[in-house]
C-alpha cells in the first residue's frame, strides 16, 4: 500500500481530496432529500452557510462531484546545482533541507529543461460511494445538517470511505505514470540481488526491461522508448544512460569500478524523509513511481531472477534473429529478377567455435555483400577465431535498397554484430574491407577499449574518381526534381564494373556515394580516438581508393601499436585473387600477436 515517511514516521498519504469531494457530494445529497421533503428552511440554512443562493439549488442538484486523477511525470529529474540554487545559497542563510531540495530539483528543470507528461484519468464519482454505504444513508436521513467539516471528518463511516477513495485515486494516479528510461534504470538497479553488477549485464537487463514494457500492455511511456533501443548495448555514447550513471555517481548512490556498478549499500538501505528523498536518493523515488504498475513490475521481477548466462544468450539470439529478419525483409522488398544475387551471397553469417574465447567481426565493402569477406572468414575460422560476417543495410539485395540507406544504417549493422559477439565471445577484434574498413575504424573510435584490435583493408579516406565529389550536388539536384515531380534529368545510378560481379551491384546509386563521402569525412575526424592495436593494409595501385588513404589512416591513429603494410596490387578487391593469401597471412599474424 501507499506509505509516506515523514518527520521520522511512516504514514498513509493525505486524504484531503477524498474528504472534500465526499463531503461535497454528501451535502448535495442532503439538499436533494430536503428538496424532496419540501424542507426549505434547511435548504436556506445550508445556502447561507456555504454562500450560495437558495434559488439555485436545482442547478446544484443537476451536477455531481467527481475526483479527476491527474498524473504529471517529469523527465529527467535531477538534483543538481544550478543558477537558481547558487543565487539562493549566496543571499539566503539557513536554507531548510526541504527548500534546498526544491531549488535543486525545480531549479534544474527551469534552467536545463524537462519533459512534462500530463495524463488525466477516468473521473471518480463520489455518488457511488454514498449509494453503497448504508451508514451514510442513515446519516442523511437523521435530520442533521452536518455543516461543520469536523462533524463528517471524524464520523466512522465517512472516514472509512474517504480512505477507500484515497486508495482509488492513488491507484489511478500511479497507473498513469509515464514510464521513462530512468524508471527502468532505477528499478533494475534497485532490484539486483547483489551490490555489484557488471555494466554489460545491467544494460542487457534494461534492454530486456524495455522489451517487456512494450509487451505488457502499458501505453503511457516516454516517446524515446518507442525508438530503437539497441544503442544501449553497442557501448557507443548513450546520452540517457550516461546522464543517469553520472548523476547517480555524483549523488554517491553508486560507484564505477572495472566495468562494474557498485551500489552504496548504506544509501540503498537507509530510510529517507519525504521532503528530501528526491535529493538524497532519486533512484528510490523513480523505482517507487512504477511499483504500482503491476503488469510491468511482475515481468521485471521475473527478469531479475534470470542468471547472467541466460540473459546473454537471450540477447545474442535476439540480435541474430533480428539480423536475419532484416535481410529477409529487405531482400523480399527490393528483389529484382536478373539483378539481385542469390540469398546466400547477401546473408549475414555467424561461425562460432563451441568453446571459443576469441573472435573477429568482419565487414564487407560498398556495393558488396558478406560473400566478399568469406575467404578471409574461412581462413580465420580455421585458425580458431569465431567470426561474424556483417551485412551492411542496403547491401546483398538490390541497388534501390542501397539508394534508400544512409551511412548510419551501415554503422548500426556493425553495431548489431558487436552486440552478438560481446554476448558470447570474451575478446574480439573488428576488421573491414573498403567501406567496411571505415565502419570498423569508426566503431573502434566510438568505443575505446572495447575491441582487442582494429584492421583496415583498403579503407577509403580519398577516392580515385574526382566525380565522387559531385555526388552531393547530384543528390541535391535529384531532390529538387523530385520536389517538382520531374523525372527527366535525374541521375540516380551510374554503371559499376566490379572485380566480383557475382557479388557486387552493377549499378551504383549516387546517393550511396554521397553517404560514403560523409562517412569518410567523419572517420577522418575520429581516427585520433583509436587506441587499440591497428593494422592498416593498402593496395599499392588501388583503382578505386586513393592509396594515400592507408598512409593517412596509419598516421592519424594514436594507437601505441600500429602496423602499415602495402600490398602490391592493381585491383581494389584484394580479399580475393592472387593477393588474398598474403592479406590473410598478414591479418592472422597480426591477430595472433594481439590475442
Rosetta blueprint (number, residue, H / E / L):
1 X L
2 X L
3 X L
4 X E
5 X E
6 X E
7 X L
8 X L
9 X E
10 X E
11 X E
12 X L
13 X L
14 X L
15 X L
16 X H
17 X H
18 X H
19 X H
20 X H
21 X H
22 X H
23 X H
24 X H
25 X H
26 X H
27 X H
28 X H
29 X H
30 X H
31 X H
32 X H
33 X H
34 X H
35 X H
36 X H
37 X H
38 X L
39 X L
40 X H
41 X H
42 X H
43 X H
44 X H
45 X H
46 X H
47 X H
48 X H
49 X H
50 X H
51 X L
52 X L
53 X L
54 X H
55 X H
56 X H
57 X H
58 X H
59 X H
60 X H
61 X H
62 X L
63 X L
64 X L
65 X L
66 X E
67 X E
68 X L
69 X L
70 X E
71 X E
72 X E
73 X E
74 X E
75 X E
76 X L
77 X L
78 X L
79 X L
80 X L
81 X L
82 X L
83 X H
84 X H
85 X H
86 X H
87 X H
88 X H
89 X H
90 X H
91 X H
92 X L
93 X L
94 X L
95 X L
96 X L
97 X H
98 X H
99 X H
100 X H
101 X H
102 X H
103 X H
104 X H
105 X H
106 X H
107 X H
108 X H
109 X H
110 X H
111 X H
112 X H
113 X L
114 X L
115 X E
116 X E
117 X E
118 X E
119 X E
120 X E
121 X L
122 X L
123 X L
124 X E
125 X E
126 X L
127 X H
128 X H
129 X H
130 X H
131 X H
132 X L
133 X L
134 X H
135 X H
136 X H
137 X H
138 X H
139 X H
140 X H
141 X L
142 X L
143 X L
144 X L
145 X L
146 X L
147 X L
148 X L
149 X H
150 X H
151 X H
152 X H
153 X H
154 X L
155 X L
156 X H
157 X H
158 X H
159 X H
160 X H
161 X H
162 X H
163 X H
164 X H
165 X H
166 X H
167 X H
168 X H
169 X H
170 X H
171 X H
172 X H
173 X H
174 X H
175 X H
176 X L
177 X L
178 X L
179 X E
180 X L
181 X H
182 X H
183 X H
184 X H
185 X H
186 X H
187 X H
188 X H
189 X H
190 X H
191 X H
192 X L
193 X L
194 X L
195 X L
196 X E
197 X E
198 X E
199 X H
200 X H
201 X H
202 X H
203 X H
204 X H
205 X H
206 X H
207 X H
208 X H
209 X H
210 X H
211 X H
212 X H
213 X H
214 X H
215 X H
216 X L
217 X L
218 X L
219 X L
220 X L
221 X E
222 X L
223 X H
224 X H
225 X H
226 X H
227 X L
228 X L
229 X L
230 X H
231 X H
232 X H
233 X L
234 X L
235 X L
236 X L
237 X L
238 X L
239 X H
240 X H
241 X H
242 X H
243 X H
244 X H
245 X H
246 X H
247 X H
248 X H
249 X H
250 X H
251 X L
252 X L
253 X L
254 X E
255 X E
256 X E
257 X E
258 X L
259 X L
260 X E
261 X E
262 X E
263 X E
264 X L
265 X H
266 X H
267 X H
268 X H
269 X H
270 X L
271 X L
272 X L
273 X L
274 X L
275 X L
276 X L
277 X H
278 X H
279 X H
280 X H
281 X L
282 X H
283 X H
284 X H
285 X H
286 X H
287 X H
288 X H
289 X H
290 X H
291 X H
292 X L
293 X L
294 X H
295 X H
296 X H
297 X H
298 X H
299 X H
300 X H
301 X H
302 X H
303 X H
304 X H
305 X H
306 X L
307 X L
308 X H
309 X H
310 X H
311 X H
312 X H
313 X H
314 X H
315 X H
316 X H
317 X H
318 X H
319 X H
320 X H
321 X H
322 X H
323 X H
324 X H
325 X H
326 X H
327 X H
328 X H
329 X H
330 X H
331 X H
332 X H
333 X H
334 X H
335 X L
336 X L
337 X L
338 X L
339 X L
340 X L
341 X L
342 X L
343 X H
344 X H
345 X H
346 X H
347 X L
348 X L
349 X E
350 X E
351 X E
352 X L
353 X L
354 X L
355 X L
356 X L
357 X L
358 X E
359 X E
360 X E
361 X E
362 X E
363 X E
364 X L
365 X L
366 X L
367 X L
368 X L
369 X L
370 X H
371 X H
372 X H
373 X H
374 X H
375 X H
376 X H
377 X H
378 X H
379 X H
380 X H
381 X H
382 X H
383 X L
384 X L
385 X L
386 X E
387 X E
388 X E
389 X E
390 X E
391 X L
392 X L
393 X L
394 X L
395 X L
396 X L
397 X L
398 X L
399 X H
400 X H
401 X H
402 X H
403 X L
404 X L
405 X L
406 X L
407 X H
408 X H
409 X H
410 X H
411 X H
412 X H
413 X H
414 X H
415 X H
416 X H
417 X H
418 X H
419 X H
420 X H
421 X H
422 X H
423 X L
424 X L
425 X L
426 X L
427 X E
428 X E
429 X E
430 X E
431 X E
432 X E
433 X E
434 X L
435 X H
436 X H
437 X H
438 X H
439 X H
440 X H
441 X H
442 X H
443 X H
444 X H
445 X H
446 X H
447 X L
448 X L
449 X L
450 X L
451 X L
452 X L
453 X E
454 X E
455 X E
456 X E
457 X E
458 X L
459 X L
460 X L
461 X L
462 X L
463 X E
464 X L
465 X L
466 X H
467 X H
468 X H
469 X H
470 X H
471 X H
472 X H
473 X H
474 X H
475 X H
476 X H
477 X H
478 X H
479 X H
480 X H
481 X H
482 X H
483 X H
484 X L
485 X L
486 X L
487 X L
488 X L
489 X L
490 X L
491 X L
492 X L
493 X E
494 X E
495 X E
496 X L
497 X L
498 X L
499 X L
500 X L
501 X L
502 X L
503 X L
504 X L
505 X L
506 X L
507 X E
508 X E
509 X E
510 X H
511 X H
512 X H
513 X H
514 X H
515 X H
516 X H
517 X H
518 X H
519 X H
520 X H
521 X H
522 X H
523 X H
524 X H
525 X H
526 X H
527 X H
528 X H
529 X H
530 X L
531 X L
532 X L
533 X E
534 X E
535 X E
536 X E
537 X E
538 X E
539 X E
540 X L
541 X L
542 X L
543 X L
544 X L
545 X E
546 X L
547 X L
548 X H
549 X H
550 X H
551 X H
552 X H
553 X H
554 X H
555 X H
556 X H
557 X L
558 X L
559 X L
560 X L
561 X L
562 X E
563 X E
564 X E
565 X E
566 X E
567 X E
568 X L
569 X L
570 X L
571 X L
572 X L
573 X L
574 X L
575 X L
576 X L
577 X L
578 X L
579 X L
580 X H
581 X H
582 X H
583 X H
584 X H
585 X H
586 X H
587 X H
588 X H
589 X H
590 X H
591 X H
592 X H
593 X H
594 X H
595 X L
